[in-house]
Each structure stands twice: as C-alpha cells, then as structure tokens.
Amino acid sequence: MQNLHPLFVHLPIGLFLIVPILDLAGLIRRNDGYHRAAWLVLLIGVIAASFAVMTGLRAESTVAHPIDAVPLIAAHKFWSLTLLGVSVAALLLRPPLAATRRRWIVFALVQLIVLWPTVFATGSIGGRIVYDYGVGTAVYDTVPVADSITSDSTYFDISPNSHITK
C-alpha cells in the first residue's frame, strides 16, 4: 500500500495555526462570527489530524527507514498524538470555557501558547525525518519499527550513539 501520510499532514497544520488567530480577531472586533469560524476550523482540523495520525501510524510500520531515524519517529509519534489530544480537548472545552469575553481571552491565549508549539514540534520533527533521513523518499535496509518494538529480543538505545542490540 502506498504511503498516504504526506497527503494528510499539511491541512491540519494550517488549520490549527489559524484557530487562535480567528479567536483573537473575534475578541478584537467583538464579533462572534470569528469564534464560530474558529470552532469550525478546529473541528475540520481535528478530523484532518485524525487521518494524519492514522496514516502516520500505518507508515511507521510500512515505510522503510534507517535505524538512526527511530528516535525521531518515536518523538514525532508522541507529538502527533499530543497534538491530536490537545486539539480534541480544545474542541470539547470551547463551550464551557468561552462563556464570557474574559474567558474567551484566556482560552484564545491558552490555545496560542499550547496549540502552536505542539504544531511546530510535530511538524519540525516530521520534516527532519523526511529531509535529514530521506524517509519516504528512498529505500533503506531496515527492520520496520513496529516489528522491532514488539519483538522481545530487540531494544533501541536512543542515546546519541544509538544502535540495536539483541
């Protein structure tokens, strides 16, 4: 099966970066239409991020990669799942936390402080996996990550001088 992960990763990144901007615009202009638009953009972002995570989990075990990329792949997985969790929490907490203008201000700032760095961490690590290691662009002689992690006899040392030991 072809690696579909690259097709799904860019949309949620863009959408998640727009959400706090829309909320801040709604606060500045005192217009609830921006907040409704932010909610819709966040909802579409959560759906898109779900597809990105699902295809990423599939790619983790099917796309060839060098063993040296395994720590970055694990970090990317962690940040991707964290981003999905943060975005789902933001979607579910919007109505109760945004009941007043003051709460909107706090909510918009928390989104900005939490959502953006999580997006940047996820995206920058994913970029390093592709651009530093060529994952998804070249074929490597490797053991798929999923097989290596589930095997009781294989361990990954993620220190700077990492190597596989049995």
CYANA upper distance limits for C-alpha pairs under 8 A (distance plus 0.5 A):
  3 ASN  CA     55 THR  CA      8.05
  3 ASN  CA     59 ALA  CA      6.55
  3 ASN  CA     62 THR  CA      8.44
  3 ASN  CA     63 VAL  CA      7.57
  3 ASN  CA    136 GLY  CA      8.16
  4 LEU  CA      8 PHE  CA      7.55
  4 LEU  CA     55 THR  CA      6.57
  4 LEU  CA     59 ALA  CA      8.34
  5 HIS  CA      9 VAL  CA      6.91
  5 HIS  CA     52 ALA  CA      6.39
  5 HIS  CA     53 VAL  CA      8.50
  5 HIS  CA     55 THR  CA      5.31
  5 HIS  CA     56 GLY  CA      5.83
  5 HIS  CA     59 ALA  CA      7.29
  6 PRO  CA     10 HIS  CA      8.03
  8 PHE  CA     12 PRO  CA      8.18
  8 PHE  CA     48 ALA  CA      7.21
  8 PHE  CA     49 ALA  CA      8.00
  8 PHE  CA     51 PHE  CA      6.92
  8 PHE  CA     52 ALA  CA      5.36
  8 PHE  CA     55 THR  CA      8.30
  9 VAL  CA     13 ILE  CA      7.30
  9 VAL  CA     48 ALA  CA      8.35
  9 VAL  CA     49 ALA  CA      7.60
  9 VAL  CA     52 ALA  CA      5.71
 10 HIS  CA     14 GLY  CA      6.94
 11 LEU  CA     15 LEU  CA      6.70
 11 LEU  CA     45 GLY  CA      7.73
 11 LEU  CA     48 ALA  CA      7.17
 11 LEU  CA     49 ALA  CA      8.49
 12 PRO  CA     16 PHE  CA      6.35
 12 PRO  CA     44 ILE  CA      8.32
 12 PRO  CA     45 GLY  CA      5.14
 12 PRO  CA     46 VAL  CA      7.65
 12 PRO  CA     48 ALA  CA      5.99
 12 PRO  CA     49 ALA  CA      5.85
 13 ILE  CA     17 LEU  CA      6.84
 13 ILE  CA     45 GLY  CA      8.31
 13 ILE  CA    119 VAL  CA      6.82
 13 ILE  CA    123 GLY  CA      8.11
 14 GLY  CA     18 ILE  CA      6.97
 15 LEU  CA     19 VAL  CA      7.03
 15 LEU  CA     41 VAL  CA      6.55
 15 LEU  CA     42 LEU  CA      7.28
 15 LEU  CA     44 ILE  CA      8.20
 15 LEU  CA     45 GLY  CA      5.97
 16 PHE  CA     20 PRO  CA      8.30
 16 PHE  CA     41 VAL  CA      8.17
 16 PHE  CA     42 LEU  CA      6.98
 16 PHE  CA     45 GLY  CA      6.69
 16 PHE  CA    115 LEU  CA      7.66
 16 PHE  CA    116 TRP  CA      7.91
 16 PHE  CA    119 VAL  CA      7.88
 17 LEU  CA     21 ILE  CA      7.92
 17 LEU  CA    115 LEU  CA      8.31
 17 LEU  CA    116 TRP  CA      6.81
 17 LEU  CA    119 VAL  CA      8.23
 18 ILE  CA     22 LEU  CA      6.77
 18 ILE  CA     38 ALA  CA      8.15
 18 ILE  CA     41 VAL  CA      8.23
 19 VAL  CA     23 ASP  CA      6.88
 19 VAL  CA     38 ALA  CA      5.41
 19 VAL  CA     39 TRP  CA      8.04
 19 VAL  CA     41 VAL  CA      6.95
 19 VAL  CA     42 LEU  CA      6.73
 20 PRO  CA     24 LEU  CA      6.55
 20 PRO  CA     38 ALA  CA      7.91
 20 PRO  CA    108 ALA  CA      6.07
 20 PRO  CA    109 LEU  CA      7.99
 20 PRO  CA    111 GLN  CA      6.60
 20 PRO  CA    112 LEU  CA      6.14
 21 ILE  CA     25 ALA  CA      6.56
 22 LEU  CA     26 GLY  CA      6.64
 22 LEU  CA     34 TYR  CA      5.90
 22 LEU  CA     35 HIS  CA      7.02
 22 LEU  CA     37 ALA  CA      7.66
 22 LEU  CA     38 ALA  CA      5.98
 23 ASP  CA     27 LEU  CA      6.82
 23 ASP  CA     34 TYR  CA      6.60
 23 ASP  CA     35 HIS  CA      5.75
 23 ASP  CA     38 ALA  CA      6.66
 23 ASP  CA    104 TRP  CA      8.22
 23 ASP  CA    108 ALA  CA      6.36
 24 LEU  CA     28 ILE  CA      6.67
 24 LEU  CA    105 ILE  CA      7.97
 24 LEU  CA    108 ALA  CA      6.83
 25 ALA  CA     29 ARG  CA      6.42
 25 ALA  CA     30 ARG  CA      8.43
 25 ALA  CA     31 ASN  CA      8.46
 25 ALA  CA     34 TYR  CA      7.12
 26 GLY  CA     30 ARG  CA      5.85
 26 GLY  CA     31 ASN  CA      5.33
 26 GLY  CA     32 ASP  CA      6.42
 26 GLY  CA     33 GLY  CA      7.56
 26 GLY  CA     34 TYR  CA      5.24
 26 GLY  CA     35 HIS  CA      6.36
 27 LEU  CA     31 ASN  CA      7.34
 27 LEU  CA    101 ARG  CA      7.95
 27 LEU  CA    104 TRP  CA      7.90
 27 LEU  CA    105 ILE  CA      7.51
 31 ASN  CA     35 HIS  CA      8.09
 32 ASP  CA     36 ARG  CA      6.86
 33 GLY  CA     37 ALA  CA      6.63
 34 TYR  CA     38 ALA  CA      6.54
 35 HIS  CA     39 TRP  CA      6.71
 36 ARG  CA     40 LEU  CA      6.83
 37 ALA  CA     41 VAL  CA      6.59
 38 ALA  CA     42 LEU  CA      6.48
 39 TRP  CA     43 LEU  CA      6.62
 39 TRP  CA     91 LEU  CA      7.53
 39 TRP  CA     94 ARG  CA      8.40
 40 LEU  CA     44 ILE  CA      6.74
 41 VAL  CA     45 GLY  CA      6.49
 42 LEU  CA     46 VAL  CA      6.61
 42 LEU  CA     87 SER  CA      7.81
 42 LEU  CA     91 LEU  CA      7.13
 43 LEU  CA     47 ILE  CA      6.87
 43 LEU  CA     91 LEU  CA      7.27
 44 ILE  CA     48 ALA  CA      6.58
 45 GLY  CA     49 ALA  CA      6.35
 46 VAL  CA     50 SER  CA      6.58
 46 VAL  CA     84 LEU  CA      7.21
 46 VAL  CA     87 SER  CA      6.74
 46 VAL  CA     88 VAL  CA      6.91
 47 ILE  CA     51 PHE  CA      7.15
 48 ALA  CA     52 ALA  CA      6.79
 49 ALA  CA     53 VAL  CA      6.54
 49 ALA  CA     84 LEU  CA      6.84
 50 SER  CA     54 MET  CA      6.63
 50 SER  CA     84 LEU  CA      7.48
 51 PHE  CA     55 THR  CA      6.55
 52 ALA  CA     56 GLY  CA      6.41
 53 VAL  CA     57 LEU  CA      6.57
 53 VAL  CA     80 SER  CA      7.10
 53 VAL  CA     81 LEU  CA      7.62
 53 VAL  CA     84 LEU  CA      8.46
 54 MET  CA     58 ARG  CA      6.87
 55 THR  CA     59 ALA  CA      6.54
 56 GLY  CA     60 GLU  CA      6.55
 56 GLY  CA     77 LYS  CA      8.38
 57 LEU  CA     61 SER  CA      7.62
 57 LEU  CA     77 LYS  CA      8.25
 58 ARG  CA     62 THR  CA      6.89
 59 ALA  CA     63 VAL  CA      5.69
 60 GLU  CA     73 ILE  CA      8.08
 60 GLU  CA    144 PRO  CA      7.84
 60 GLU  CA    145 VAL  CA      6.77
 60 GLU  CA    146 ALA  CA      7.37
 61 SER  CA    144 PRO  CA      5.64
 61 SER  CA    145 VAL  CA      5.98
 61 SER  CA    146 ALA  CA      5.45
 61 SER  CA    147 ASP  CA      7.83
 62 THR  CA    144 PRO  CA      6.97
 63 VAL  CA    135 VAL  CA      7.88
 63 VAL  CA    136 GLY  CA      6.89
 63 VAL  CA    144 PRO  CA      7.79
 64 ALA  CA    135 VAL  CA      7.33
 64 ALA  CA    136 GLY  CA      7.67
 64 ALA  CA    138 ALA  CA      8.34
 64 ALA  CA    139 VAL  CA      6.26
 64 ALA  CA    140 TYR  CA      6.07
 64 ALA  CA    141 ASP  CA      7.83
 64 ALA  CA    142 THR  CA      6.85
 64 ALA  CA    143 VAL  CA      8.22
 64 ALA  CA    144 PRO  CA      7.00
 65 HIS  CA     69 ALA  CA      7.21
 65 HIS  CA     70 VAL  CA      8.48
 65 HIS  CA    133 TYR  CA      8.09
 65 HIS  CA    134 GLY  CA      8.30
 65 HIS  CA    135 VAL  CA      5.84
 65 HIS  CA    136 GLY  CA      8.14
 65 HIS  CA    139 VAL  CA      7.54
 65 HIS  CA    140 TYR  CA      5.99
 65 HIS  CA    141 ASP  CA      8.06
 65 HIS  CA    142 THR  CA      6.61
 65 HIS  CA    144 PRO  CA      7.97
 66 PRO  CA     70 VAL  CA      7.89
 66 PRO  CA    133 TYR  CA      7.66
 66 PRO  CA    135 VAL  CA      8.25
 66 PRO  CA    140 TYR  CA      6.37
 66 PRO  CA    141 ASP  CA      7.56
 66 PRO  CA    142 THR  CA      6.28
 67 ILE  CA    142 THR  CA      6.88
 67 ILE  CA    143 VAL  CA      8.23
 67 ILE  CA    163 HIS  CA      8.19
 68 ASP  CA    162 SER  CA      7.61
 68 ASP  CA    163 HIS  CA      8.22
 69 ALA  CA     73 ILE  CA      6.64
 69 ALA  CA    129 ILE  CA      7.08
 69 ALA  CA    133 TYR  CA      7.08
 70 VAL  CA     74 ALA  CA      6.65
 70 VAL  CA    145 VAL  CA      7.56
 71 PRO  CA     75 ALA  CA      6.71
 71 PRO  CA    158 ILE  CA      6.37
 72 LEU  CA     76 HIS  CA      6.47
 72 LEU  CA    125 ILE  CA      7.09
 72 LEU  CA    126 GLY  CA      8.50
 72 LEU  CA    128 ARG  CA      8.44
 72 LEU  CA    129 ILE  CA      7.10
 73 ILE  CA     77 LYS  CA      6.61
 73 ILE  CA    125 ILE  CA      8.47
 73 ILE  CA    126 GLY  CA      8.23
 73 ILE  CA    129 ILE  CA      7.48
 74 ALA  CA     78 PHE  CA      6.74
 75 ALA  CA     79 TRP  CA      6.72
 75 ALA  CA    125 ILE  CA      7.88
 76 HIS  CA     80 SER  CA      6.41
 76 HIS  CA    121 ALA  CA      8.49
 76 HIS  CA    122 THR  CA      6.17
 76 HIS  CA    125 ILE  CA      6.18
 76 HIS  CA    126 GLY  CA      6.57
 77 LYS  CA     81 LEU  CA      6.66
 78 PHE  CA     82 THR  CA      6.60
 79 TRP  CA     83 LEU  CA      6.44
 79 TRP  CA    118 THR  CA      7.18
 79 TRP  CA    121 ALA  CA      7.20
 79 TRP  CA    122 THR  CA      5.65
 80 SER  CA     84 LEU  CA      6.73
 80 SER  CA    122 THR  CA      6.17
 81 LEU  CA     85 GLY  CA      6.63
 82 THR  CA     86 VAL  CA      6.54
 82 THR  CA    118 THR  CA      7.95
 83 LEU  CA     87 SER  CA      6.52
 83 LEU  CA    115 LEU  CA      7.70
 83 LEU  CA    118 THR  CA      6.26
 83 LEU  CA    119 VAL  CA      7.09
 83 LEU  CA    122 THR  CA      8.09
 84 LEU  CA     88 VAL  CA      6.62
 85 GLY  CA     89 ALA  CA      6.59
 86 VAL  CA     90 ALA  CA      6.60
 86 VAL  CA    114 VAL  CA      8.34
 86 VAL  CA    115 LEU  CA      7.46
 87 SER  CA     91 LEU  CA      6.67
 87 SER  CA    115 LEU  CA      7.75
 88 VAL  CA     92 LEU  CA      6.71
 89 ALA  CA     93 LEU  CA      6.39
 90 ALA  CA     94 ARG  CA      6.47
 90 ALA  CA    111 GLN  CA      7.91
 93 LEU  CA     97 LEU  CA      6.44
 94 ARG  CA     98 ALA  CA      6.15
 94 ARG  CA    107 PHE  CA      8.27
 95 PRO  CA     99 ALA  CA      7.00
 97 LEU  CA    103 ARG  CA      6.39
 97 LEU  CA    104 TRP  CA      7.62
 97 LEU  CA    107 PHE  CA      7.25
 98 ALA  CA    103 ARG  CA      5.57
 98 ALA  CA    104 TRP  CA      5.25
 98 ALA  CA    107 PHE  CA      7.32
 99 ALA  CA    103 ARG  CA      7.00
 99 ALA  CA    104 TRP  CA      7.82
100 THR  CA    104 TRP  CA      6.80
101 ARG  CA    105 ILE  CA      6.90
102 ARG  CA    106 VAL  CA      7.00
103 ARG  CA    107 PHE  CA      6.41
104 TRP  CA    108 ALA  CA      6.39
105 ILE  CA    109 LEU  CA      6.69
106 VAL  CA    110 VAL  CA      6.56
107 PHE  CA    111 GLN  CA      6.60
108 ALA  CA    112 LEU  CA      6.71
109 LEU  CA    113 ILE  CA      6.58
110 VAL  CA    114 VAL  CA      6.36
110 VAL  CA    115 LEU  CA      8.35
111 GLN  CA    115 LEU  CA      5.64
111 GLN  CA    116 TRP  CA      7.90
112 LEU  CA    116 TRP  CA      6.12
113 ILE  CA    117 PRO  CA      7.32
114 VAL  CA    118 THR  CA      6.89
115 LEU  CA    119 VAL  CA      6.67
116 TRP  CA    120 PHE  CA      6.64
117 PRO  CA    121 ALA  CA      6.49
118 THR  CA    122 THR  CA      6.61
119 VAL  CA    123 GLY  CA      6.52
120 PHE  CA    124 SER  CA      6.29
121 ALA  CA    125 ILE  CA      6.61
122 THR  CA    126 GLY  CA      6.68
123 GLY  CA    127 GLY  CA      6.53
124 SER  CA    128 ARG  CA      6.72
125 ILE  CA    129 ILE  CA      6.80
126 GLY  CA    130 VAL  CA      7.02
127 GLY  CA    131 TYR  CA      6.37
127 GLY  CA    132 ASP  CA      8.37
128 ARG  CA    132 ASP  CA      5.54
128 ARG  CA    133 TYR  CA      7.57
129 ILE  CA    133 TYR  CA      5.91
129 ILE  CA    134 GLY  CA      7.21
129 ILE  CA    135 VAL  CA      6.51
130 VAL  CA    134 GLY  CA      5.11
130 VAL  CA    135 VAL  CA      5.33
130 VAL  CA    136 GLY  CA      7.13
130 VAL  CA    137 THR  CA      7.85
131 TYR  CA    135 VAL  CA      8.19
134 GLY  CA    138 ALA  CA      6.40
135 VAL  CA    139 VAL  CA      8.33
143 VAL  CA    147 ASP  CA      7.38
143 VAL  CA    148 SER  CA      7.01
144 PRO  CA    148 SER  CA      6.95
145 VAL  CA    149 ILE  CA      6.64
146 ALA  CA    150 THR  CA      6.67
147 ASP  CA    151 SER  CA      6.66
148 SER  CA    154 THR  CA      6.40
148 SER  CA    155 TYR  CA      7.92
149 ILE  CA    154 THR  CA      7.38
149 ILE  CA    155 TYR  CA      7.52
149 ILE  CA    156 PHE  CA      8.44
153 SER  CA    166 LYS  CA      5.99
154 THR  CA    164 ILE  CA      7.41
154 THR  CA    165 THR  CA      6.82
154 THR  CA    166 LYS  CA      5.68
155 TYR  CA    164 ILE  CA      6.61
155 TYR  CA    165 THR  CA      6.54
155 TYR  CA    166 LYS  CA      7.29
156 PHE  CA    162 SER  CA      7.80
156 PHE  CA    163 HIS  CA      7.19
156 PHE  CA    164 ILE  CA      5.96
156 PHE  CA    165 THR  CA      7.72
157 ASP  CA    162 SER  CA      5.52
157 ASP  CA    163 HIS  CA      6.48
157 ASP  CA    164 ILE  CA      7.17
158 ILE  CA    162 SER  CA      5.72
158 ILE  CA    163 HIS  CA      8.33
